[in-house]
Amino acid sequence: MIIIIMFASAVALFACIMFINRRQVRIPLTVLMGIIFVGSTAMMTLNYSHHFGMHQETTTTKKTIYSASNSALPLALYQPVGTSGKDDVYIYNSKKRQKTPDHTQTNEYTHSKIKWTKRLTPRLVTTETRWRYNNGFFRIMYMGTGMDGTLVKRTNVLEYPQAYVKIPTKQANQLKKRAASPAAKKAQTTAEQGRSAIAARVQQALAKNPKMSASQIQRVTLQAEQEVQSQAVKVMLK
């Protein structure tokens, strides 16, 4: 709307100067159109340079994610970018299995990192700060300028259980090739031993707390499974 007002006032200003002969009418209309033109131009400039009529709004979204390996292996995959590690791209699935994995954004406004937690399932926490109009008046005035929703900054925190293994995509591809290697057989043996350890872990937990609920037993089991799988991955990577 402000763009329309600016151009309309410019045309009207020109018309007042060129086509209105009566001085009593020409001067006040010229001044009025000039004020409108200068004011609308100033509002447009201030909106682009200082986000006039806008404020920053921060939102946080959380969603469950899965390993991009499309397997039960506790892998946190990433693609190295540069040497500092600050610009690495983290790869994950939004579903348990999907053909093309998702990844964190790569731009100057986005920072992504991994956080190791006591959670049993991975989660992506995204915090975004964007410019929004203060009220309906400014929303109408600046309609069509494309400034609403402009990204200021974004932070992606991928929360992984402590048992997960962080590896680059190149190493993950090598891991697939090693599936039939002696290391894989050794890992399989370790996993078989681990299953006994999982059962033992659950029995120990039940001995300490015989009144454990089904969800508590499931939590202990899942945590033990992740630790066993993590150990198997580390064996294969050696």
Secondary structure in CASP SS format (residue, H / E / C, confidence):
PFRMAT SS
TARGET T0000
AUTHOR 0000-0000-0000
METHOD secondary structure of the structure
MODEL  1
M C 1.00
I H 1.00
I H 1.00
I H 1.00
I H 1.00
M H 1.00
F H 1.00
A H 1.00
S H 1.00
A H 1.00
V H 1.00
A H 1.00
L H 1.00
F H 1.00
A H 1.00
C H 1.00
I H 1.00
M H 1.00
F H 1.00
I C 1.00
N C 1.00
R C 1.00
R H 1.00
Q H 1.00
V H 1.00
R H 1.00
I H 1.00
P H 1.00
L H 1.00
T H 1.00
V H 1.00
L H 1.00
M H 1.00
G H 1.00
I H 1.00
I H 1.00
F H 1.00
V H 1.00
G H 1.00
S H 1.00
T H 1.00
A H 1.00
M H 1.00
M H 1.00
T H 1.00
L H 1.00
N H 1.00
Y H 1.00
S H 1.00
H H 1.00
H C 1.00
F C 1.00
G C 1.00
M E 1.00
H E 1.00
Q E 1.00
E E 1.00
T E 1.00
T E 1.00
T E 1.00
T E 1.00
K E 1.00
K E 1.00
T E 1.00
I C 1.00
Y E 1.00
S C 1.00
A C 1.00
S C 1.00
N C 1.00
S C 1.00
A C 1.00
L C 1.00
P C 1.00
L E 1.00
A E 1.00
L E 1.00
Y E 1.00
Q E 1.00
P C 1.00
V C 1.00
G C 1.00
T C 1.00
S C 1.00
G C 1.00
K C 1.00
D C 1.00
D C 1.00
V E 1.00
Y E 1.00
I E 1.00
Y E 1.00
N E 1.00
S C 1.00
K C 1.00
K C 1.00
R C 1.00
Q C 1.00
K C 1.00
T C 1.00
P C 1.00
D E 1.00
H E 1.00
T C 1.00
Q C 1.00
T C 1.00
N C 1.00
E C 1.00
Y C 1.00
T E 1.00
H E 1.00
S E 1.00
K E 1.00
I E 1.00
K E 1.00
W E 1.00
T E 1.00
K C 1.00
R C 1.00
L C 1.00
T C 1.00
P C 1.00
R E 1.00
L E 1.00
V E 1.00
T E 1.00
T E 1.00
E E 1.00
T E 1.00
R E 1.00
W E 1.00
R E 1.00
Y E 1.00
N C 1.00
N C 1.00
G H 1.00
F H 1.00
F H 1.00
R H 1.00
I H 1.00
M H 1.00
Y C 1.00
M C 1.00
G C 1.00
T C 1.00
G C 1.00
M C 1.00
D C 1.00
G C 1.00
T C 1.00
L E 1.00
V E 1.00
K E 1.00
R E 1.00
T E 1.00
N E 1.00
V E 1.00
L E 1.00
E E 1.00
Y E 1.00
P E 1.00
Q C 1.00
A C 1.00
Y C 1.00
V E 1.00
K E 1.00
I E 1.00
P E 1.00
T H 1.00
K H 1.00
Q H 1.00
A H 1.00
N H 1.00
Q H 1.00
L H 1.00
K H 1.00
K H 1.00
R H 1.00
A H 1.00
A H 1.00
S C 1.00
P H 1.00
A H 1.00
A H 1.00
K H 1.00
K H 1.00
A H 1.00
Q H 1.00
T H 1.00
T H 1.00
A H 1.00
E H 1.00
Q H 1.00
G H 1.00
R H 1.00
S H 1.00
A H 1.00
I H 1.00
A H 1.00
A H 1.00
R H 1.00
V H 1.00
Q H 1.00
Q H 1.00
A H 1.00
L H 1.00
A H 1.00
K H 1.00
N C 1.00
P C 1.00
K C 1.00
M C 1.00
S C 1.00
A H 1.00
S H 1.00
Q H 1.00
I H 1.00
Q H 1.00
R H 1.00
V H 1.00
T H 1.00
L H 1.00
Q H 1.00
A H 1.00
E H 1.00
Q H 1.00
E H 1.00
V H 1.00
Q H 1.00
S H 1.00
Q H 1.00
A H 1.00
V H 1.00
K H 1.00
V H 1.00
M H 1.00
L H 1.00
K C 1.00
END
